Amino acid sequence: MNKLLVLSLLATLGACSSKQGEVVADGAENYERYCAGCHNPGPGHGATMLLAEKGRPVPALIGRKDLDYDYLHSVVRQGLIEMPPFRATELSDPQIKEVYEYIKTAEPPKQEPALPKS
């Protein structure tokens, strides 16, 4: 009887630890969900356009090798200029690390001017 109770308890705890069929987003998916709208190249991407207006280099985040993880993590957690901070309930530290790795290793998209030519 005790063995049956222990097995039942273990099965119940195992079922509670993760949802069956749950799909966890990877770095690429989280980048698309949380970052691409502002940080991809070209018109219509606020962060890219803001840097262009300030006369700064405006490469897309994808493929950048010069980003430091601690800096990226700090900006994601604290926000910067118009970028809001992201809570750990929105993007966990491991998810930020996955986004960082994706940014460093993904192929940069075709570059478009950040601002329309006048």
Secondary structure, 3 states (H helix, E strand, C coil): CHHHHHHHHHHHHHHHHCCCCCCCCCHHHHHHHHCHHHHCCCCCCHHHHHHHHCCCCCCCCCCCCCCCHHHHHHHHHHCECCECCCCCCCCCHHHHHHHHHHHHHCCCCCCCCCCCCC
